[in-house]
Amino acid sequence: MIDSRGFSYLQLGPLGGDLGGEYYIYFLSEPFTYKGKKIQIRNAFRMQSPFNYKAATTISVDGGRFMNYGNPWWQKVDAGK
């Protein structure tokens, strides 16, 4: 993954779902270094549809506790409707 600030890091994780159509994707990044600090990122996505999902991000600095970075719900507007 390359984010908007130019960081490049690898994220791996499992995908799970249920028959009701709700899917969960959990990512854990490989640690990377920025300004002498070791950074690791966890992302959890709860997808109810391609147009409606929640993203939860936590960040660890120098092996410390993962701290919450936000839990926004994203809703994509279909321009064709």
TAKA-V871476 format. One record per backbone hydrogen bond with DSSP energy under -0.5 kcal/mol. NH is the residue of the N-H (numbers start at 0). CO is the residue of the C=O. E is the energy in kcal/mol with one decimal. If there is no record, write none. Layout:
NH;CO;E
NH;CO;E
This chain:
2;6;-1.8
5;2;-2.0
8;0;-2.5
11;27;-1.6
15;23;-2.8
17;21;-1.4
20;17;-1.9
22;20;-0.5
22;46;-2.8
23;15;-3.1
24;44;-2.3
25;13;-1.9
26;42;-3.4
27;11;-2.1
28;40;-3.2
29;9;-2.6
31;38;-2.5
33;36;-2.5
36;33;-1.9
38;31;-3.7
38;36;-0.6
39;59;-2.0
41;57;-2.8
42;26;-2.0
43;55;-2.4
44;24;-3.0
45;53;-2.4
46;22;-3.2
46;44;-0.6
47;45;-0.6
47;51;-2.3
48;51;-1.4
51;48;-1.3
52;73;-2.3
53;45;-2.4
54;71;-2.4
55;43;-2.7
56;69;-2.0
57;41;-2.3
58;66;-2.3
59;39;-2.8
61;37;-3.4
63;60;-1.5
66;58;-2.5
68;56;-3.5
69;56;-0.7
71;54;-0.5
73;52;-3.7
75;50;-1.9
77;75;-0.6
78;76;-0.8
80;77;-1.6
